[in-house]
Amino acid sequence: MIRSVVKGYGACLPKRAVPNKDLENVVDTTDEWIVQRTGIRQRYIAGDDETTCSLGEGAARAALRKAGLQPDDIDLIIVATSTPDNTFPAAAVDIQNRLGIRGGAAFDLQAVCTGFVYAVTTADAYLRGGLATRALVIGAETFSRILDWEDRGTCVLFGDGAGAIILEAVESDGELSDRGVLASKLRSDGDHKDKLYVDGGPSSTQTVGHLRMQGREVFKHAVGMITDVIESVFSTTGMNAEDIDWFVPHQANKRIIDASARKLGIDPDKVVITVDRYGNTSAASIPLALVDALDDGRIKENDVVLLEAMGGGFTWGAVMIRW
């Protein structure tokens, strides 16, 4: 059978890092308040010359270099984002053009913070179905552009950035020992829309709008939903918490991450944490965390890596990959 194997990875962050202390001059908050409730100590904020597409391009080029591939080796680009440069065309098409790729397909996928998990699952389906050979999967966001900087409950949480991986269709034996995507599970429930959403859009207000969140409600649902999809992936593979080498969750809030790992019985030493340095970068958070753990040597070839996320909608999902 075909497995979707990771061949390269890369990241791109804005030039400007913004520590919590800087936000004390913007909104009624303190470094201590932010760290205690979220674990966030700083985030990166895009400058006027930095956009979702420019950051996505940077991450894509880094992934291509790591894989030893040329842009024309890619025949599918999926960009997970809620903050594209334009309503249309898709950020993926813009990045495709920036890379000089003239063949294949490119499109955006919008599942908010779960976007990268959805995008990896979608790319895996394309590769296993023979519709593409190599997929560039990018999570890229500039959430700073949709924040209400007078709302201390949300503006301190988010940051900007982009991360990418390249998946390649590889013939395998169909065993759990194969490298590549082993299992995935996606879920959504639109009944929770009003708990995390943006109060604008082309068809409703003809404006971009601002992010709105009922933080306690999100927290209340997060751990149960995350556990649900991870247990489904465990069931599909016959694996359990002891079998995974690394847990790379969406970086929304350290308390949510800790509670989820604890409920699932995942060793804290296996959990990759970057929320303290990057904040919540939505669809970019998982690939940014992956790149951190790969660059410092934690994630190695043949390691079993579990990804999970939950986002507005609600959407949620998990993917298991043997690296």
Summary of the structure (lengths in Angstrom):
residues: 323
radius of gyration: 18.3
end to end distance: 17.1
largest distance: 57.6
contacts: 1207
relative contact order: 0.19
helix: 40%
strand: 27%
